[in-house]
Amino acid sequence: MAPSLRASPKSLALFVVGLAFFTDMFLYYLLVPLLPIYARELHLGQMRVGLLFGSYAIALLAVTFPLGRLADRAGRRRPMLYGLLALGATTLLFAFSKNYWLLVLARGLQGAAGAATWIPGLALLADHFPAEQRGKAMGTAFACANLGVLMGPPISGYLTQGLGTSAPFILGVGLVALDAAGRAFLLEEIPASNSEILSPRVLARNPVILVFSGALALGSALWAVLESTLPLHFDAVLRFSPGQIGLCFAAAAATHTVTSPLMGHLSDRIGRKKVLMAGLSLSVFLIPLPVYFRHPALVVASMMALGSTASFIMSPSSPAVADAVEKTGSASFASAFSILNIAYAAGMMVGPLVGSALVQVLGIQVALLIVGLGFGSYILVARKVSA
């Protein structure tokens, strides 16, 4: 009898989730190099730029808990398919709209699509991979997302320079079609668990879930602060082109991409808490660095260091939450990841608003020093849990 060439359910789940995460982040980061252009053409101040970024998180917050409950009760596949509708709409809006409020709407739809991707996607990985493999599997999926971060800004920057601001999003339409094929034809639903479905309210009382959700909020806030402040700094002070701005963020994403699976695997071996504590310690010194350099090579090096720091903070968070749920005897992974999503969205929403306000009042150098100290203070919280 000939051996089957069909991939295992684990491999298919990781492939589909990785592709979905890549698509989500690729489309999200297409906007970053365009910020100076939109700011000039639409006469946007720093706070309106912050609102544009924050609208993603507002929509993500609105749909997170319903999606988590749906994914635990009806399966992971259905909400991932629903998310494709919002993903297609947001890509078309970005491609053809030049109105500020339509851009805000597009960013909001992108947030809803992100929730429908990340919550059931992470739950699928928790379903398929045991605790001793979970950090590596989730780190690999995060690496796919980071690859989208890596490719999105430079592709967007150079396509914009050559073909205009619609070109990156027209490319995005094709990527959405590929993602849709993966979710529709390769993703198989696993049988529903007979275990009790725990509500997010019950799960939120778990100290491990709370602490690592807070850590993920910090990680998302870090990227949101940098994305909403550094492009304008690079444009006004260093005179970087959109392509150069994209490459700076690509450097951070490249390091984040490489180190995410490594930090996930390391957390499988030595514990989630130790990896998180190392990242918080590094962040105190590394977050302010990019604005203290003028030479492009040093700016790129500092962005790469920040990419690695983000992996220390973010990679242990999802497997730590999945481990905590598993210890309760429940399979309510999607509901638990909805808490993570809320934390992630809160970081994305608060990050650009607080970061923009600090920059406006204190200047970007002092603002990032304060952000770094805030990250370091979370060590006092993280040290209290065992994970």
N, C-alpha and C positions, 0 to 999 in steps of 0.2 A: 504493500500500500504506500503510495507516494506521500511524503510529508507535506503537511499544510504550510502554505506560504503566508497565511493570514497572520497579521500582527496580533500580539496578545492584547487583551482588554486594557492592561496597564499601559502598554506602549501607545495604544490608540488614544486613551484618555490623556496621557501626557502630551501627545502630539497635538490633539485638538485644542486642549487648554493652552498650550504654548503658542499655537498659532493665534488663538483668540486674544491672548494677552499681548502678543506682538502687535497685532492690528490695532488694539485699543490704544496702546502707548504711541505707536507710530502716528496715528491720527491726532492724538492729543498734542504731540510735540511739533506737529507741522506749524502751529501758530507762533511758536517762540521767536524764530528769526523775523517774523513779520510785524512784531510789536512796534518797533520804531516807525515802520511805514504807516501802520494804522494810526499811531499816535500823531504823526504829522498830518496825514490826509484827513483824519476825522477830528483833529484838534483835541486829543485826549490828554488829560492830566494823569498824574500817577495814581490817584484814587480811582478814576474810571478804568484804568488798566487793571487795578486790583479787583474791581467789581467784575470785569470780564473774566478774569481767572476764577474768582470766587463763585461765579454762577454754576460752574461745573459741580462744585461741592454741594451747593444748595439743592440742586436736582438729585444728586446722588443720595443726599440725606433723606429726601422726601420719599424715595422708593425703596430704600434699603430693607427696612423691617418687613414690609409686605413680600418682597422678593425672597427674603430668607425663609419665611414661613412657607411660601409656595414651593420653594426648592426642597424643603424637608418633607412636605406633605405630598406633592405631586411629582417629585423627581427633579433631577438637575437639568435635563435636556430642554424641557419646555421653556423656562425663563431665558436660557441662552439663545433660543430661537427668537423669542420676543425681542430681545435686545438688538437683533439685527435690523429691525424696523427703525429704531431710533438712530442706530449707527449710520444707516443709509441716508436718513433725512438730514442728520447733522453735516455729513460730508457734502451733500448737495448745497445746503445753505451756505457753508463756508466757501464753496467754489464760486457761487454766483451772487452773493450779497456784499454790498459795500456800506450798509446801514449799521450803525453801532448796535442798536437794540436787536436787530436780527442776528448779529454776531453773538450777542448775549444769549439769545434764544438757542442758537446753534450750540453754544458751549453748554447750555443747560441740558439739551437733548443728549449731548455727548456724555454728560454725567450719568443720566438714566441708563444709557447703553453700557457704561462702565460698570454700574451696579449689577446689571443683568449678565455681565461677563465674569466679574471677579468672584462674586458670592457663590454661584453654583459651580464655577470652575475650581475654586479651592476646595469646595466640598467634594467634588469628584475625585480630586487627588487624595483627600483624607479617606475617602471610601476605599480607594484602590491600593493605597500604600500603607504598610504597617509603620509603627512609630519609629523603628530603627532605620527606615528608609525615607521617612516623610520629609525631613529637612533637606535631603539631597534632591528629592523629586520637586518639592516646592521651590527650592533654590534654582533648579533648572528652568521651571516655568517662569520664575522671576527674571532669569537670564534672558529668556525669550522676550519678555516685556522690555527689559533693558536694551535688547538689540533694537527694538522699535524706537526707544529713546535715542540710541546711538545713530540710527539711520535717519530718523525723522528730521531733526534740525538741519543737518547739512544738505540733504536732498531738497528740503523746503527752501533753504536759502539760495541754492544755486538755480533751482527751477524758477524761483521768483525773479532772480536777476536776469535770466534769459527769456522767460515766457510770461511773466506777470504773476500776480498774487493768486489767480485761480488755478494755475497749473499744478501745484502740489496736491490740491484737493481732487482734481480730476484723476490724478494717479491714485488717490485714495479710494475712489469709487471701484477701481479694479481690484484693489486689495480687499475691500469689503465683500466683493463677489467670491473671492477665493476663500475667505473666512466663512462665508455662508455655506459653501460647498462642504467644508470640513465639519461644521456643526450639524448640517442636515443629513449627511450621508455616512460619516465615519463614527459619529457619537452614538453609543448604545447606552440605554438606561439600565442601571443595575436594579435588582429587586429591592423593593422598599423594606426597610428594617422594621422588625416587630418591637423594637425598644421604644421607650417613652420619648415623645418629642418634647424637649424642654423649651420653654419660652425664653426669649432674650432677657427678660426681667430676672428669671431664675439664674441664667448663665452669668449675668453681669455681677452676681454676688461672689463669683469665684475670684479670689485675689490674683491668681495667675492670669486669668483672662483680662482682668482689669489692668494689671501692670503692663502686660505686653500689648494691649490695645493702646495704652498711653504711649508706649515706645513707637508703635506704628504711626500714631498721630504726629509724633515728633519727626519721624522720618519723612512723612508726606509734607509737613510744614517746612522742613528744610528745603526740599526741592521747590515748593511753591514760593518761598521767600526769594530764592535765587533766581527762579524763572521770571518773577515779576519785577525784580530790581536790577539784576546784573545786565540784562540786555540794554537797558537805557543808559547804565553807567558805561558799558563798553562802547556804545555809540557816541555818547556825549564827551567822554573823557579820553578814551583811547582811540576813537575814530575807527572802530572796527566796522567792516562791511557786514551785511546780513550773512554772507557765507562764513566769515570769520567768527561771528557770534555763534552760528550753528556749530562750527568746529569746536569751540570752547565747551559747549554743552555735550557734544559728541565725545570729547575726551573724558568728561566725567562719567558719561554713560558707558563708555568702553570699559573703564575700570570697574564700574558697578556690575556690568555684564559678566566679566571674568570672575569677580570675587563673590557674587551672589551664591552660586552653587557651592563654592568652597566654604563660605561661612555657614551655609545650611548644613553641609556635611560635617563641618567642625562642631556645630551645635548638636548633631546626632551623637558625636563622640564624647565631647567634654561637658555638654549641658548648655541649654539655651541662655541661662542667666550670665554665664561667664563671657560669652560672645557679646551680649548686649552691653555689659559693663565696660568692656574694652572700647566699644564704639562710642559710648557716651563720654569716656575720658578723652578720646581723640578729638571729638567734636569741639571741645572747648578751645583748642588751639588752631584747628583747621578751618572752621567756618569763616573767620574774618579774613583769611589769607588772600583771596582773589583780588580784593580792592586795594591791597597794599603794594601790588606789583604793577609795573608799567610795561615791562618787556613781555611780548606775547608768549615766549616759551615758558616764563615763570607763571604767567596766568594759567596756561594750559596745565602745567604741573600741579598747581594748587587745585584746579578743578578735578584732576585725576585723583588727588588725595581725598577730596570730598566724596567722590564716587565710591571709593573704598570704605570710607566712614559710614556712608549710607547702608552698605551691605552689612556691616557689623550690627547696625541698629535694626534693620528691617528683616533680614533673612531669618533670624530665630523666632520672629513674632508669630507668624502663621502656624508653624509646626508646634510651637508651645501651646497655642490655643487649642489646636486639634488634640494634642496629648491630654490637655485638661478635660476636654469633653469626653474623650475615650475613658478616662478614669472614673467618670460618673456612671458608666455603663450605658450611655445613650449614644445615638448616632446623629444627634442634632447639630451636625457640623455647619450646615448652611445658616442656621439661626445664630451660632457662635460667630461665624464669619460676617454676619450682618453687623454684629457689634464692632468687629474689626473695621468693617467698611465705614461705619459711623465715625470711628476714631480717625480713619484715613481721610474721610471727607471733612471732618472738623479741622484737621491739620491743614488741608488744602484751602479751606475757607478762611480760617483765621490767619494762616501764614502770610498770604499776600496783603491782607488788610492791615495786620499789625506791622508787617515788614515795611509796607509802603508808608504807614503813618510814622514809624520810627525814622525812616530815611528822610521824610519830609521835614521832621522836626529837628533831628540830630545829625543828619548826614549819613551817608552809607557806611562809612568806616566805624563810627560809634554804634550804629544800629546793628551791624553784624557782630561786633564785640558783645553786645548785650544778648543777642541770640545765642552765641556760643556759650556764654555763662548760664543761660537758661537751660540749655541741654545738659551741661555738667551737673546742675542741681538735681536732675532726675535720678542721678546715682543714689541719692538718699532714699528714693522711693523703690528703686529696683532691688536694692540690697535686702529688702524685707521679705522677698518671696523665694521659694525654692523651686527651681525649674532647670 
